[in-house]
Amino acid sequence: MSFMRGDLLTRTRKLVKGLAKSEPVWLKAMEQAPPVSFPRAENKIKPISLPEDVYIKKFFQKHPDSKHEDAIKISGFDPPPARMFGWRVLELKEQGVSEEAAMAVADMEYWAERKAKKKAYVRLKQIARLQGKKPPPNPYPSAIKEIQAEERKFVRDRFYDPKILKIVQKMKEEKAAEIQDRMRGGSW
């Protein structure tokens, strides 16, 4: 719709001129003192790229499950493991280590950190069991398990919610009636 291009003033002028709209009260005042127009950005805005982005891509190629297990916490302060991997590789390269060796060291550190987190949680559960308490929630859950925990309430609801039970009962009755009709009519 090329006739609708432009700012509010231009669009309104075209609509009034084409008799599609009556002239609004504010049009003359706006024509005398038009709003400020800001210059447009040149063509496309260039994407922001950081030095560690190359290594973050390599990290996700090597660890594709990390996208789901180590999800980015928007409200958290800790950077995601992929970014920490990239920073570590850059730090090691600045110290004079080759890229392959730096990536290997950063990868080893990533795996060591993951194992340490798992061991810490296992130890927390053992301590809770020894004290006779309920084990604490996992402080390092995967994103998939967090989503499943949120959905678990709704999954259980389907067995106890009276509204859902009525719908299920109605569907069962409709299915039974359909089978009865097929049997009577003999039209398989």
Disulfide bonds with the S-S distance in Angstrom:
none
